[in-house]
């Protein structure tokens, strides 16, 4: 899909199609993280710190409970 920028005041805007917004569950209130490596531009929903905390807690619980078994399976 090719897109072009649209003039918006003294800046330019990238219009994102509704289908893509719905697929990514992005609303006007969703914080977005914009980054670049100097060649490409990446726009993604910002990571939710609460979700990360829940994931870390679940991972810690799993490692405490099944850590030895998982280590043996890895060997």
N, CA, C and O of each residue as an XYZ file, in Angstrom:
300
protein
N       0.836     -1.156      0.000
C       0.000      0.000      0.000
C       0.895      1.239      0.000
O       1.783      1.370      0.842
N       0.666      2.108     -0.911
C       1.412      3.361     -0.976
C       0.544      4.489     -0.424
O      -0.655      4.552     -0.696
N       1.152      5.365      0.342
C       0.462      6.506      0.921
C       1.281      7.761      0.647
O       2.494      7.692      0.447
N       0.618      8.889      0.641
C       1.307     10.172      0.544
C       0.892     11.024      1.737
O      -0.168     10.814      2.327
N       1.732     11.978      2.079
C       1.440     12.866      3.188
C       0.448     13.930      2.753
O       0.410     14.314      1.584
N      -0.348     14.400      3.687
C      -1.344     15.431      3.452
C      -0.968     16.663      4.261
O      -0.606     16.544      5.431
N      -1.046     17.842      3.660
C      -0.740     19.089      4.350
C      -1.758     19.306      5.466
O      -2.964     19.195      5.248
N      -1.259     19.616      6.665
C      -2.117     19.838      7.834
C      -1.532     21.011      8.610
O      -0.667     20.822      9.465
N      -2.001     22.219      8.315
C      -1.438     23.419      8.922
C      -0.015     23.614      8.425
O       0.226     23.627      7.217
N       0.937     23.766      9.354
C       2.343     23.904      8.988
C       3.072     22.558      8.962
O       4.292     22.509      8.811
N       2.326     21.483      9.109
C       2.914     20.144      9.162
C       2.302     19.266      8.079
O       1.521     19.725      7.247
N       2.675     18.004      8.112
C       2.112     17.014      7.203
C       1.570     15.858      8.029
O       2.098     15.545      9.096
N       0.514     15.226      7.532
C      -0.131     14.124      8.239
C      -0.173     12.893      7.347
O      -0.250     12.995      6.123
N      -0.123     11.745      7.976
C      -0.276     10.470      7.280
C      -1.656      9.941      7.633
O      -1.943      9.714      8.808
N      -2.499      9.745      6.660
C      -3.854      9.247      6.889
C      -3.789      7.719      6.880
O      -3.317      7.106      5.922
N      -4.277      7.118      7.972
C      -4.270      5.664      8.100
C      -5.696      5.164      7.900
O      -6.621      5.641      8.557
N      -5.873      4.215      7.004
C      -7.197      3.691      6.679
C      -7.867      3.067      7.905
O      -7.204      2.480      8.760
N      -9.183      3.206      7.972
C      -9.954      2.686      9.089
C      -9.738      1.179      9.270
O      -9.659      0.707     10.404
N      -9.644      0.425      8.188
C      -9.457     -1.030      8.300
C      -8.165     -1.365      9.048
O      -8.139     -2.300      9.848
N      -7.108     -0.618      8.796
C      -5.838     -0.849      9.483
C      -5.960     -0.466     10.954
O      -5.470     -1.182     11.827
N      -6.609      0.657     11.227
C      -6.813      1.083     12.615
C      -7.617      0.040     13.392
O      -7.291     -0.265     14.540
N      -8.655     -0.502     12.778
C      -9.471     -1.520     13.442
C      -8.680     -2.799     13.659
O      -8.795     -3.424     14.713
N      -7.884     -3.193     12.683
C      -7.064     -4.401     12.808
C      -6.089     -4.289     13.973
O      -5.874     -5.257     14.703
N      -5.504     -3.121     14.145
C      -4.529     -2.893     15.212
C      -5.174     -2.404     16.510
O      -4.487     -2.177     17.506
N      -6.507     -2.245     16.490
C      -7.265     -1.760     17.665
C      -6.740     -0.412     18.139
O      -6.544     -0.186     19.333
N      -6.515      0.485     17.168
C      -6.055      1.844     17.453
C      -7.254      2.781     17.397
O      -8.017      2.779     16.431
N      -7.406      3.580     18.445
C      -8.445      4.606     18.500
C      -7.746      5.966     18.552
O      -6.524      6.024     18.687
N      -8.500      7.052     18.446
C      -7.856      8.372     18.549
C      -7.155      8.590     19.896
O      -6.257      9.426     19.993
N      -7.557      7.846     20.935
C      -6.943      7.993     22.260
C      -5.716      7.102     22.456
O      -5.013      7.246     23.456
N      -5.444      6.189     21.528
C      -4.333      5.252     21.668
C      -2.999      5.990     21.527
O      -2.764      6.643     20.511
N      -2.124      5.895     22.536
C      -0.798      6.502     22.376
C       0.018      5.691     21.374
O       0.027      4.460     21.421
N       0.695      6.378     20.480
C       1.489      5.712     19.450
C       2.963      6.014     19.654
O       3.342      7.128     20.017
N       3.784      5.008     19.417
C       5.233      5.170     19.486
C       5.752      5.303     18.054
O       5.510      4.438     17.213
N       6.462      6.387     17.792
C       7.022      6.641     16.472
C       8.535      6.535     16.588
O       9.148      7.198     17.425
N       9.140      5.692     15.739
C      10.592      5.532     15.786
C      11.136      5.394     14.372
O      10.395      5.149     13.420
N      12.431      5.556     14.262
C      13.092      5.424     12.965
C      14.492      4.872     13.162
O      15.112      5.062     14.209
N      14.974      4.192     12.149
C      16.365      3.729     12.150
C      17.192      4.545     11.162
O      18.326      4.189     10.844
N      16.611      5.644     10.681
C      17.282      6.495      9.711
C      16.862      6.192      8.283
O      17.105      6.993      7.381
N      16.230      5.033      8.068
C      15.782      4.655      6.731
C      14.288      4.353      6.688
O      13.635      4.572      5.668
N      13.756      3.853      7.785
C      12.340      3.512      7.829
C      11.673      4.186      9.018
O      12.316      4.499     10.020
N      10.395      4.399      8.888
C       9.582      4.988      9.941
C       8.666      3.892     10.465
O       7.999      3.216      9.681
N       8.625      3.708     11.780
C       7.771      2.703     12.396
C       6.796      3.397     13.327
O       7.180      4.204     14.174
N       5.531      3.066     13.152
C       4.478      3.602     14.014
C       3.759      2.408     14.623
O       3.246      1.555     13.899
N       3.720      2.343     15.955
C       3.099      1.209     16.635
C       2.396      1.689     17.894
O       2.788      2.695     18.484
N       1.348      0.964     18.310
C       0.729      1.315     19.591
C       1.791      1.239     20.691
O       2.597      0.310     20.716
N       1.789      2.209     21.590
C       2.769      2.227     22.675
C       2.513      1.053     23.608
O       1.370      0.654     23.829
N       3.587      0.512     24.145
C       3.482     -0.613     25.065
C       2.732     -0.188     26.323
O       2.957      0.901     26.852
N       1.845     -1.048     26.792
C       1.068     -0.794     28.001
C       1.859     -1.308     29.198
O       2.065     -2.516     29.314
N       2.309     -0.427     30.096
C       3.118     -0.876     31.236
C       2.373     -1.849     32.155
O       3.000     -2.716     32.764
N       1.049     -1.719     32.266
C       0.278     -2.653     33.095
C       0.308     -4.052     32.494
O       0.441     -5.045     33.209
N       0.185     -4.118     31.168
C       0.223     -5.421     30.502
C       1.586     -6.066     30.678
O       1.677     -7.268     30.928
N       2.653     -5.273     30.550
C       4.004     -5.793     30.729
C       4.200     -6.311     32.149
O       4.831     -7.349     32.347
N       3.665     -5.599     33.140
C       3.785     -6.031     34.531
C       3.062     -7.354     34.754
O       3.569     -8.227     35.458
N       1.876     -7.509     34.156
C       1.141     -8.774     34.277
C       1.912     -9.907     33.619
O       1.970    -11.013     34.157
N       2.507     -9.640     32.456
C       3.294    -10.657     31.762
C       4.495    -11.072     32.607
O       4.761    -12.263     32.767
N       5.223    -10.088     33.151
C       6.397    -10.389     33.976
C       6.014    -11.208     35.205
O       6.740    -12.124     35.589
N       4.882    -10.885     35.823
C       4.419    -11.637     36.996
C       4.079    -13.076     36.616
O       4.425    -14.009     37.340
N       3.405    -13.255     35.486
C       3.058    -14.602     35.033
C       4.309    -15.401     34.685
O       4.391    -16.590     34.992
N       5.280    -14.756     34.048
C       6.527    -15.426     33.698
C       7.277    -15.849     34.955
O       7.801    -16.961     35.023
N       7.330    -14.975     35.940
C       8.002    -15.281     37.202
C       7.328    -16.469     37.896
O       8.007    -17.367     38.394
N       6.005    -16.470     37.926
C       5.257    -17.564     38.550
C       5.519    -18.886     37.821
O       5.710    -19.921     38.459
N       5.529    -18.848     36.495
C       5.786    -20.047     35.701
C       7.200    -20.566     35.944
O       7.408    -21.771     36.086
N       8.160    -19.663     35.989
C       9.544    -20.083     36.230
C       9.717    -20.684     37.619
O      10.450    -21.659     37.783
N       9.055    -20.115     38.618
C       9.136    -20.681     39.971
C       8.528    -22.076     40.012
O       9.058    -22.983     40.653
N       7.410    -22.229     39.320
C       6.681    -23.496     39.390
C       7.277    -24.576     38.497
O       7.355    -25.735     38.903
N       7.699    -24.214     37.284
C       8.141    -25.206     36.309
C       9.580    -25.013     35.851
O      10.015    -25.645     34.888
N      10.322    -24.142     36.535
C      11.677    -23.815     36.096
C      12.581    -25.012     35.909
O      13.251    -25.126     34.882
N      12.615    -25.914     36.888
C      13.492    -27.093     36.769
C      13.119    -27.954     35.587
O      13.988    -28.379     34.825
N      11.821    -28.218     35.422
C      11.362    -29.056     34.304
C      11.701    -28.404     32.963
O      12.126    -29.082     32.028
N      11.510    -27.090     32.876
C      11.818    -26.404     31.633
C      13.309    -26.435     31.330
O      13.716    -26.560     30.175
N      14.113    -26.322     32.372
C      15.576    -26.382     32.203
C      15.997    -27.758     31.703
O      16.841    -27.871     30.814
N      15.403    -28.807     32.280
C      15.718    -30.177     31.831
C      15.310    -30.384     30.387
O      16.039    -31.007     29.614
N      14.136    -29.859     30.014
C      13.694    -30.000     28.628
C      14.630    -29.272     27.652
O      14.817    -29.700     26.513
N      15.204    -28.178     28.120
C      16.102    -27.402     27.257
C      17.439    -28.099     27.026
O      18.123    -27.828     26.039
N      17.807    -28.988     27.927
C      19.115    -29.674     27.812
C      19.093    -30.799     26.844
O      20.110    -31.462     26.645
